[in-house]
């Protein structure tokens, strides 16, 4: 009961810190081979599902490419730790095209421009903290 009263008082005077849910994060994708198709992006708020399980992503986007560059702003993002995976879907099929050995035919990338030894990097290697001072990220396709 006392805890509820204290919580109510703190809530009324506004001293309980809130997670900011209205941050914006601007993503710029560079080094795109051509302006065909779109860039498909997954934003993860934790390692679960990273890098390719779209149903577990916090947000996702399909970005139009203009002059071999794509820019997108994610909205309503709370402070926290995130990682991005993306690929150039040049034929607009919704899937990363690979050759017989599994090597991507189109460009792909991860936040921090991270890379793995074989395959995708870990969430930890690609992760970044979204804060008041970090509001932009640039990824160069490989």
C-alpha positions in Angstrom: 0.0 0.0 0.0 2.8 2.4 0.9 4.6 1.4 -2.2 1.6 2.2 -4.4 1.2 5.6 -2.7 4.9 6.4 -3.2 4.6 5.4 -6.9 1.5 7.5 -7.4 3.2 10.6 -5.9 6.3 10.1 -8.0 4.2 9.6 -11.1 2.3 12.9 -10.4 5.4 15.0 -9.9 7.1 13.3 -12.9 10.3 12.1 -11.4 10.1 8.5 -12.6 12.4 8.2 -15.5 10.7 7.1 -18.7 12.2 5.3 -21.6 11.9 7.6 -24.5 9.7 5.9 -27.1 9.8 8.7 -29.6 13.5 8.5 -30.7 14.2 8.4 -34.4 17.0 6.5 -36.1 18.1 7.5 -39.5 19.8 4.8 -41.6 21.8 5.5 -44.7 22.8 2.6 -46.9 25.7 3.3 -49.3 27.7 1.3 -51.8 24.6 -0.1 -53.6 25.5 -1.5 -57.0 22.5 -0.1 -58.8 19.1 1.5 -58.1 17.1 -1.6 -59.0 14.7 -3.1 -56.5 14.8 -2.1 -52.8 16.9 -2.4 -49.7 15.2 -4.7 -47.1 16.1 -3.9 -43.5 15.5 -5.6 -40.2 16.0 -3.8 -36.9 16.5 -6.1 -33.9 16.2 -5.1 -30.2 18.1 -8.2 -29.0 19.8 -11.2 -30.3 16.7 -13.4 -30.8 16.1 -13.9 -34.5 19.1 -11.8 -35.6 20.0 -11.5 -38.4 17.3 -13.0 -40.7 14.1 -13.9 -38.8 11.9 -11.0 -39.9 9.0 -12.1 -37.7 11.2 -11.5 -34.6 12.5 -8.1 -35.7 11.5 -5.0 -33.7 10.8 -3.1 -37.0 11.5 -3.7 -40.7 11.5 -1.6 -43.8 11.8 -1.8 -47.6 13.6 1.3 -48.8 13.5 2.8 -52.2 17.0 3.3 -53.7 17.9 6.6 -55.3 21.2 7.2 -57.0 22.7 4.1 -55.5 21.8 5.2 -52.0 19.0 4.5 -49.6 17.9 6.5 -46.6 15.2 5.6 -44.1 14.1 6.9 -40.6 12.8 4.5 -38.1 10.3 6.3 -35.7 9.1 5.6 -32.1 12.2 3.7 -31.0 12.9 3.5 -27.3 16.5 3.8 -26.0 18.2 0.5 -26.0 20.6 -1.8 -27.8 19.9 -2.7 -31.4 21.4 -4.3 -34.5 20.5 -4.0 -38.1 20.8 -6.5 -41.0 19.9 -5.6 -44.5 20.3 -6.7 -48.1 19.8 -5.2 -51.6 16.8 -7.0 -53.1 17.6 -6.1 -56.7 14.9 -8.2 -58.2 12.3 -7.3 -55.5 11.7 -11.0 -54.6 11.7 -10.5 -50.9 14.6 -13.0 -50.5 18.4 -12.7 -50.5 19.6 -14.3 -53.7 22.6 -16.7 -53.3 24.6 -18.8 -55.6 25.0 -22.6 -55.3 27.6 -22.2 -52.5 25.3 -19.9 -50.6 27.3 -16.8 -51.4 25.0 -13.7 -51.8 24.5 -12.4 -55.3 23.4 -9.0 -54.1 24.9 -6.6 -51.5 24.2 -7.1 -47.8 25.4 -5.5 -44.6 25.1 -5.1 -40.9 25.2 -2.3 -38.4 28.8 -1.3 -37.4 29.7 -2.7 -40.9 30.3 -5.9 -38.9 31.2 -9.2 -40.6 31.4 -12.7 -39.4 34.2 -15.2 -40.2 31.8 -17.5 -42.1 28.3 -16.1 -42.4 26.7 -13.3 -40.5 28.2 -11.6 -37.5 26.9 -12.0 -34.0 24.3 -9.6 -32.6 27.0 -8.4 -30.2 29.4 -7.4 -33.1 26.6 -5.6 -35.0 24.9 -4.0 -32.0 24.8 -0.3 -31.1 23.2 1.7 -28.4 20.5 4.2 -29.4 20.7 7.2 -27.2 20.2 11.0 -27.4 23.6 11.3 -29.1 23.4 8.3 -31.4 20.6 9.0 -33.9 22.2 8.0 -37.3 23.9 5.0 -38.7 25.5 4.3 -42.0 26.0 0.9 -43.5 28.1 0.1 -46.6 27.0 -2.9 -48.6 29.4 -5.7 -49.1 
